[in-house]
Structure formats: C-alpha cells, structure tokens
Amino acid sequence: MAPRPANAASPCIGICRLDEPSGLCIGCYRTIQEIARWGSMGRDERARVFATLDGRRGTLQLAEAGLSGVGAVVAGDAAGAGEA
C-alpha cells in the first residue's frame, strides 16, 4: 500500500468490517475510534494514522495465516491510536 497524503479524504475503500480479535477494519485497517474521529482529526493526527496502516495490514495478514503472537502487536498498536 503506497503512503497516502494526510489530507486525503479517508483511507476507507468501502470494505467496512471489523476484525474482532484486532479491532481493526479489514478494509482500511483503522480502529473504530479512528474511524469515528476521522472527520475531527487534524492533519498531523491523520498522518500518524496513515503511517501505521501498512504495518497493520501486514499484521492482519499474518493473523489470517494463523501465526501466533500477532494479536498482542495489533492490540498494542490500536491502544495508542487514540492518543493525540
């Protein structure tokens, strides 16, 4: 996934379903909190979210492949996502 500019409308691609174990959307890789707050986020905060998306995508792909220990990485990433 190529980096998108922080002023992009949204990383949403219209595949909106949450992965329960990670709490991430399987389409855009954002948390529900990030999705809900997206419209009120500033440019810097959006840039921080965009910077995490490739890693989150890779983590979900590893989880789907059945590799263990992946959930802790995703949960740790998602836990810090609400910090400004």
GUPA-967781 format. One record per residue: chain; x, y negated, z negated of N, C-alpha, C in turn; residue in one letter. Coordinates in pm, 1 decimal. Example, Ala and Ser with C-alpha at 12.3 -4.5 7.8 and 13.67 -1.06 7.14 Angstrom:
@chaine = A n.u = 1319.0 n.v = 569.0 n.w = -780.0 ca.u = 1230.0 ca.v = 450.0 ca.w = -780.0 c.u = 1320.0 c.v = 330.0 c.w = -780.0 residu = a
@chaine = A n.u = 1285.0 n.v = 225.0 n.w = -708.0 ca.u = 1367.0 ca.v = 106.0 ca.w = -714.0 c.u = 1290.0 c.v = -3.0 c.w = -787.0 residu = s
***
This chain:
@chaine = A n.u = 86.2 n.v = 116.8 n.w = 0.0 ca.u = 0.0 ca.v = 0.0 ca.w = 0.0 c.u = 90.3 c.v = -122.4 c.w = 0.0 residu = m
@chaine = A n.u = 73.4 n.v = -209.2 n.w = 95.8 ca.u = 153.2 ca.v = -330.9 ca.w = 102.4 c.u = 103.8 c.v = -431.6 c.w = -0.2 residu = a
@chaine = A n.u = 196.1 n.v = -510.1 n.w = -57.1 ca.u = 152.8 ca.v = -612.3 ca.w = -153.5 c.u = 56.7 c.v = -710.5 c.w = -87.5 residu = p
@chaine = A n.u = -43.3 n.v = -749.1 n.w = -161.5 ca.u = -137.8 ca.v = -847.3 ca.w = -110.9 c.u = -115.6 c.v = -976.4 c.w = -185.2 residu = r
@chaine = A n.u = -140.4 n.v = -1088.2 n.w = -118.8 ca.u = -122.0 ca.v = -1215.9 ca.w = -187.4 c.u = -218.4 c.v = -1230.5 c.w = -304.2 residu = p
@chaine = A n.u = -173.1 n.v = -1298.5 n.w = -408.6 ca.u = -254.4 ca.v = -1314.8 ca.w = -529.2 c.u = -381.6 c.v = -1393.7 c.w = -501.9 residu = a
@chaine = A n.u = -384.8 n.v = -1471.3 n.w = -394.1 ca.u = -505.3 ca.v = -1547.6 ca.w = -364.7 c.u = -602.3 c.v = -1469.2 c.w = -277.0 residu = n
@chaine = A n.u = -571.2 n.v = -1341.6 n.w = -250.2 ca.u = -662.8 ca.v = -1257.1 ca.w = -174.1 c.u = -793.5 c.v = -1246.4 c.w = -251.0 residu = a
@chaine = A n.u = -901.7 n.v = -1232.0 n.w = -178.4 ca.u = -1033.1 ca.v = -1227.9 ca.w = -241.9 c.u = -1041.3 c.v = -1120.0 c.w = -347.7 residu = a
@chaine = A n.u = -993.7 n.v = -1000.5 n.w = -316.7 ca.u = -1003.0 ca.v = -888.6 ca.w = -410.4 c.u = -931.5 c.v = -768.4 c.w = -350.1 residu = s
@chaine = A n.u = -877.5 n.v = -680.8 n.w = -433.3 ca.u = -821.7 ca.v = -556.9 ca.w = -379.8 c.u = -929.3 c.v = -452.0 c.w = -349.9 residu = p
@chaine = A n.u = -1055.6 n.v = -485.3 n.w = -374.2 ca.u = -1165.6 ca.v = -392.0 ca.w = -352.8 c.u = -1172.0 c.v = -350.4 c.w = -205.8 residu = c
@chaine = A n.u = -1187.5 n.v = -218.9 n.w = -183.9 ca.u = -1202.0 ca.v = -166.9 ca.w = -47.8 c.u = -1338.0 c.v = -100.6 c.w = -28.3 residu = i
@chaine = A n.u = -1428.3 n.v = -120.5 n.w = -124.8 ca.u = -1563.4 ca.v = -68.9 ca.w = -112.4 c.u = -1580.4 c.v = 76.9 c.w = -152.7 residu = g
@chaine = A n.u = -1479.2 n.v = 135.6 n.w = -214.7 ca.u = -1490.7 ca.v = 270.9 ca.w = -269.0 c.u = -1490.5 c.v = 253.1 c.w = -420.4 residu = i
@chaine = A n.u = -1607.7 n.v = 238.8 n.w = -476.2 ca.u = -1621.1 ca.v = 197.6 ca.w = -616.3 c.u = -1666.8 c.v = 314.0 c.w = -703.6 residu = c
@chaine = A n.u = -1568.6 n.v = 381.2 n.w = -763.4 ca.u = -1597.9 ca.v = 491.0 ca.w = -854.8 c.u = -1484.2 c.v = 498.4 c.w = -955.8 residu = r
@chaine = A n.u = -1519.2 n.v = 504.9 n.w = -1083.6 ca.u = -1417.0 ca.v = 510.5 ca.w = -1187.3 c.u = -1370.4 c.v = 652.8 c.w = -1211.3 residu = l
@chaine = A n.u = -1239.6 n.v = 668.4 n.w = -1223.4 ca.u = -1179.2 ca.v = 793.1 ca.w = -1265.6 c.u = -1186.1 c.v = 793.1 c.w = -1417.3 residu = d
@chaine = A n.u = -1264.9 n.v = 883.3 n.w = -1474.4 ca.u = -1289.0 ca.v = 883.0 ca.w = -1619.5 c.u = -1161.8 c.v = 893.8 c.w = -1703.5 residu = e
@chaine = A n.u = -1072.0 n.v = 989.0 n.w = -1673.9 ca.u = -954.0 ca.v = 1001.3 ca.w = -1760.5 c.u = -866.5 c.v = 876.3 c.w = -1764.3 residu = p
@chaine = A n.u = -850.4 n.v = 810.2 n.w = -1651.9 ca.u = -760.9 ca.v = 694.2 ca.w = -1647.2 c.u = -833.5 c.v = 561.6 c.w = -1670.0 residu = s
@chaine = A n.u = -964.0 n.v = 558.1 n.w = -1640.1 ca.u = -1038.3 ca.v = 433.3 ca.w = -1649.2 c.u = -1014.2 c.v = 341.1 c.w = -1531.0 residu = g
@chaine = A n.u = -958.5 n.v = 394.8 n.w = -1422.2 ca.u = -928.7 ca.v = 314.9 ca.w = -1303.3 c.u = -1027.0 c.v = 345.1 c.w = -1191.0 residu = l
@chaine = A n.u = -1056.8 n.v = 243.6 n.w = -1111.9 ca.u = -1136.9 ca.v = 261.8 ca.w = -991.9 c.u = -1051.6 c.v = 339.1 c.w = -891.1 residu = c
@chaine = A n.u = -1108.2 n.v = 441.0 n.w = -828.5 ca.u = -1031.2 ca.v = 520.2 ca.w = -732.8 c.u = -1012.8 c.v = 448.4 c.w = -599.2 residu = i
@chaine = A n.u = -1082.5 n.v = 338.5 n.w = -577.7 ca.u = -1066.8 ca.v = 262.5 ca.w = -454.2 c.u = -964.4 c.v = 150.8 c.w = -465.4 residu = g
@chaine = A n.u = -971.7 n.v = 73.6 n.w = -572.7 ca.u = -883.2 ca.v = -43.2 ca.w = -585.1 c.u = -781.6 c.v = -30.5 c.w = -697.8 residu = c
@chaine = A n.u = -795.3 n.v = 73.1 n.w = -781.9 ca.u = -701.3 ca.v = 101.7 ca.w = -890.1 c.u = -701.4 c.v = -1.5 c.w = -1002.5 residu = y
@chaine = A n.u = -810.2 n.v = -76.4 n.w = -1013.6 ca.u = -822.9 ca.v = -170.7 ca.w = -1125.0 c.u = -905.8 c.v = -107.9 c.w = -1235.7 residu = r
@chaine = A n.u = -888.6 n.v = -160.9 n.w = -1357.7 ca.u = -972.6 ca.v = -119.0 ca.w = -1469.4 c.u = -1106.7 c.v = -189.3 c.w = -1458.1 residu = t
@chaine = A n.u = -1204.6 n.v = -139.9 n.w = -1530.7 ca.u = -1336.3 ca.v = -203.8 ca.w = -1529.5 c.u = -1326.6 c.v = -346.5 c.w = -1583.1 residu = i
@chaine = A n.u = -1239.2 n.v = -367.7 n.w = -1680.4 ca.u = -1220.4 ca.v = -502.3 ca.w = -1735.2 c.u = -1162.4 c.v = -596.5 c.w = -1629.9 residu = q
@chaine = A n.u = -1066.7 n.v = -548.1 n.w = -1551.6 ca.u = -1008.7 ca.v = -630.8 ca.w = -1445.6 c.u = -1111.2 c.v = -661.3 c.w = -1337.5 residu = e
@chaine = A n.u = -1191.7 n.v = -563.0 n.w = -1302.4 ca.u = -1294.9 ca.v = -583.8 ca.w = -1201.5 c.u = -1393.9 c.v = -689.2 c.w = -1249.5 residu = i
@chaine = A n.u = -1436.9 n.v = -677.3 n.w = -1374.1 ca.u = -1534.6 ca.v = -771.2 ca.w = -1429.2 c.u = -1479.1 c.v = -912.7 c.w = -1439.3 residu = a
@chaine = A n.u = -1351.5 n.v = -925.9 n.w = -1469.9 ca.u = -1291.4 ca.v = -1057.9 ca.w = -1491.1 c.u = -1230.8 c.v = -1117.7 c.w = -1365.1 residu = r
@chaine = A n.u = -1227.4 n.v = -1045.4 n.w = -1256.3 ca.u = -1154.2 ca.v = -1087.7 ca.w = -1136.7 c.u = -1188.9 c.v = -1230.9 c.w = -1094.0 residu = w
@chaine = A n.u = -1314.6 n.v = -1264.9 n.w = -1092.1 ca.u = -1356.9 ca.v = -1397.4 ca.w = -1046.8 c.u = -1307.6 c.v = -1511.0 c.w = -1134.8 residu = g
@chaine = A n.u = -1279.1 n.v = -1483.1 n.w = -1259.6 ca.u = -1233.1 ca.v = -1588.1 ca.w = -1350.4 c.u = -1081.9 c.v = -1584.2 c.w = -1374.0 residu = s
@chaine = A n.u = -1012.9 n.v = -1486.7 n.w = -1314.4 ca.u = -867.7 ca.v = -1478.6 ca.w = -1329.9 c.u = -798.3 c.v = -1587.1 c.w = -1250.1 residu = m
@chaine = A n.u = -690.9 n.v = -1637.9 n.w = -1305.7 ca.u = -607.6 ca.v = -1733.0 ca.w = -1233.3 c.u = -514.1 c.v = -1661.3 c.w = -1137.1 residu = g
@chaine = A n.u = -446.3 n.v = -1738.7 n.w = -1056.6 ca.u = -355.4 ca.v = -1685.4 ca.w = -955.1 c.u = -247.3 c.v = -1595.3 c.w = -1016.6 residu = r
@chaine = A n.u = -186.2 n.v = -1637.3 n.w = -1126.5 ca.u = -79.1 ca.v = -1558.6 ca.w = -1188.7 c.u = -130.2 c.v = -1424.6 c.w = -1241.3 residu = d
@chaine = A n.u = -246.8 n.v = -1427.1 n.w = -1304.0 ca.u = -302.3 ca.v = -1303.3 ca.w = -1357.8 c.u = -339.0 c.v = -1206.9 c.w = -1244.7 residu = e
@chaine = A n.u = -395.4 n.v = -1259.3 n.w = -1136.8 ca.u = -426.1 ca.v = -1174.1 ca.w = -1021.6 c.u = -298.7 c.v = -1115.0 c.w = -964.0 residu = r
@chaine = A n.u = -193.4 n.v = -1195.4 n.w = -957.3 ca.u = -65.6 ca.v = -1146.4 ca.w = -905.3 c.u = -13.2 c.v = -1032.3 c.w = -992.2 residu = a
@chaine = A n.u = -28.4 n.v = -1042.6 n.w = -1124.9 ca.u = 15.8 ca.v = -935.4 ca.w = -1214.1 c.u = -63.3 c.v = -807.3 c.w = -1188.6 residu = r
@chaine = A n.u = -194.6 n.v = -821.8 n.w = -1166.0 ca.u = -276.7 ca.v = -703.5 ca.w = -1136.6 c.u = -232.6 c.v = -641.8 c.w = -1004.5 residu = v
@chaine = A n.u = -218.0 n.v = -723.8 n.w = -900.2 ca.u = -174.5 ca.v = -671.8 ca.w = -770.4 c.u = -41.8 c.v = -597.3 c.w = -782.9 residu = f
@chaine = A n.u = 47.7 n.v = -646.8 n.w = -868.9 ca.u = 179.8 ca.v = -586.0 ca.w = -885.6 c.u = 172.3 c.v = -445.8 c.w = -945.4 residu = a
@chaine = A n.u = 64.4 n.v = -412.0 n.w = -1012.3 ca.u = 50.4 ca.v = -280.9 ca.w = -1075.5 c.u = -19.1 c.v = -177.5 c.w = -987.1 residu = t
@chaine = A n.u = -82.7 n.v = -220.3 n.w = -879.7 ca.u = -171.3 ca.v = -131.2 ca.w = -805.3 c.u = -100.6 c.v = -13.0 c.w = -739.8 residu = l
@chaine = A n.u = 16.2 n.v = -32.6 n.w = -680.4 ca.u = 85.5 ca.v = 79.9 ca.w = -617.2 c.u = 121.8 c.v = 186.4 c.w = -719.7 residu = d
@chaine = A n.u = 171.2 n.v = 144.4 n.w = -833.8 ca.u = 205.5 ca.v = 239.9 ca.w = -938.7 c.u = 85.0 c.v = 315.9 c.w = -988.4 residu = g
@chaine = A n.u = -24.8 n.v = 246.5 n.w = -1003.2 ca.u = -147.6 ca.v = 312.0 ca.w = -1047.8 c.u = -196.2 c.v = 412.1 c.w = -944.7 residu = r
@chaine = A n.u = -186.5 n.v = 376.5 n.w = -817.5 ca.u = -227.8 ca.v = 469.2 ca.w = -711.2 c.u = -144.5 c.v = 596.7 c.w = -718.9 residu = r
@chaine = A n.u = -14.4 n.v = 581.9 n.w = -732.9 ca.u = 73.5 ca.v = 697.8 ca.w = -742.8 c.u = 41.6 c.v = 782.7 c.w = -864.3 residu = g
@chaine = A n.u = 11.0 n.v = 717.4 n.w = -975.5 ca.u = -22.2 ca.v = 789.1 ca.w = -1098.0 c.u = -150.2 c.v = 869.5 c.w = -1080.5 residu = t
@chaine = A n.u = -250.6 n.v = 810.2 n.w = -1017.0 ca.u = -374.9 ca.v = 884.9 ca.w = -994.0 c.u = -352.4 c.v = 1001.9 c.w = -898.7 residu = l
@chaine = A n.u = -268.2 n.v = 983.8 n.w = -799.2 ca.u = -239.6 ca.v = 1093.3 ca.w = -707.2 c.u = -169.7 c.v = 1207.1 c.w = -779.5 residu = q
@chaine = A n.u = -76.7 n.v = 1174.5 n.w = -870.4 ca.u = -10.6 ca.v = 1278.2 ca.w = -949.7 c.u = -111.1 c.v = 1350.2 c.w = -1038.0 residu = l
@chaine = A n.u = -201.4 n.v = 1275.3 n.w = -1097.9 ca.u = -303.6 ca.v = 1335.1 ca.w = -1184.2 c.u = -392.3 c.v = 1430.1 c.w = -1104.5 residu = a
@chaine = A n.u = -428.7 n.v = 1388.6 n.w = -983.4 ca.u = -511.8 ca.v = 1473.7 ca.w = -898.1 c.u = -438.0 c.v = 1601.6 c.w = -859.7 residu = e
@chaine = A n.u = -305.2 n.v = 1594.3 n.w = -851.5 ca.u = -225.4 ca.v = 1711.8 ca.w = -818.5 c.u = -209.3 c.v = 1804.6 c.w = -938.3 residu = a
@chaine = A n.u = -257.1 n.v = 1760.2 n.w = -1055.9 ca.u = -254.8 ca.v = 1844.0 ca.w = -1174.5 c.u = -127.7 c.v = 1836.8 c.w = -1255.5 residu = g
@chaine = A n.u = -48.4 n.v = 1732.2 n.w = -1236.6 ca.u = 73.7 ca.v = 1718.3 ca.w = -1314.8 c.u = 40.4 c.v = 1667.4 c.w = -1453.2 residu = l
@chaine = A n.u = 101.9 n.v = 1722.8 n.w = -1554.7 ca.u = 70.3 ca.v = 1685.7 ca.w = -1692.6 c.u = 144.1 c.v = 1559.7 c.w = -1734.3 residu = s
@chaine = A n.u = 94.5 n.v = 1497.0 n.w = -1839.9 ca.u = 157.8 ca.v = 1379.3 ca.w = -1896.0 c.u = 125.7 c.v = 1251.2 c.w = -1822.9 residu = g
@chaine = A n.u = 45.9 n.v = 1259.3 n.w = -1718.3 ca.u = 17.0 ca.v = 1142.5 ca.w = -1637.2 c.u = -79.8 c.v = 1048.9 c.w = -1707.6 residu = v
@chaine = A n.u = -176.4 n.v = 1100.6 n.w = -1778.8 ca.u = -277.9 ca.v = 1017.6 ca.w = -1842.3 c.u = -221.0 c.v = 914.4 c.w = -1936.8 residu = g
@chaine = A n.u = -114.0 n.v = 947.3 n.w = -2008.5 ca.u = -55.0 ca.v = 854.2 ca.w = -2103.2 c.u = 2.2 c.v = 732.8 c.w = -2032.3 residu = a
@chaine = A n.u = 60.8 n.v = 753.5 n.w = -1915.3 ca.u = 116.3 ca.v = 641.5 ca.w = -1840.1 c.u = 4.5 c.v = 549.2 c.w = -1794.4 residu = v
@chaine = A n.u = -101.3 n.v = 606.9 n.w = -1741.0 ca.u = -213.3 ca.v = 526.2 ca.w = -1693.0 c.u = -279.5 c.v = 453.8 c.w = -1808.2 residu = v
@chaine = A n.u = -302.9 n.v = 523.4 n.w = -1918.1 ca.u = -369.5 ca.v = 460.3 ca.w = -2031.7 c.u = -286.6 c.v = 345.9 c.w = -2085.8 residu = a
@chaine = A n.u = -155.7 n.v = 362.0 n.w = -2091.9 ca.u = -69.3 ca.v = 255.4 ca.w = -2139.4 c.u = -72.7 c.v = 136.4 c.w = -2047.0 residu = g
@chaine = A n.u = -76.2 n.v = 159.9 n.w = -1917.1 ca.u = -83.2 ca.v = 52.5 ca.w = -1818.9 c.u = -215.2 c.v = -20.6 c.w = -1829.7 residu = d
@chaine = A n.u = -323.0 n.v = 54.5 n.w = -1838.8 ca.u = -455.7 ca.v = -7.1 ca.w = -1844.4 c.u = -475.7 c.v = -83.3 c.w = -1975.4 residu = a
@chaine = A n.u = -415.0 n.v = -36.7 n.w = -2083.6 ca.u = -433.6 ca.v = -102.8 ca.w = -2211.8 c.u = -378.2 c.v = -244.6 c.w = -2210.3 residu = a
@chaine = A n.u = -269.4 n.v = -266.9 n.w = -2139.1 ca.u = -208.9 ca.v = -400.3 ca.w = -2134.0 c.u = -268.4 c.v = -488.7 c.w = -2027.2 residu = g
@chaine = A n.u = -359.2 n.v = -435.5 n.w = -1947.8 ca.u = -413.3 ca.v = -509.7 ca.w = -1834.4 c.u = -495.5 c.v = -630.7 c.w = -1876.2 residu = a
@chaine = A n.u = -556.9 n.v = -626.6 n.w = -1991.4 ca.u = -642.3 ca.v = -738.1 ca.w = -2032.1 c.u = -565.7 c.v = -855.1 c.w = -2089.7 residu = g
@chaine = A n.u = -434.1 n.v = -839.4 n.w = -2109.6 ca.u = -355.0 ca.v = -948.7 ca.w = -2166.6 c.u = -330.4 c.v = -1054.9 c.w = -2061.8 residu = e
@chaine = A n.u = -341.6 n.v = -1179.5 n.w = -2099.6 ca.u = -319.3 ca.v = -1289.1 ca.w = -2004.2 c.u = -177.2 c.v = -1334.9 c.w = -2005.2 residu = a
***
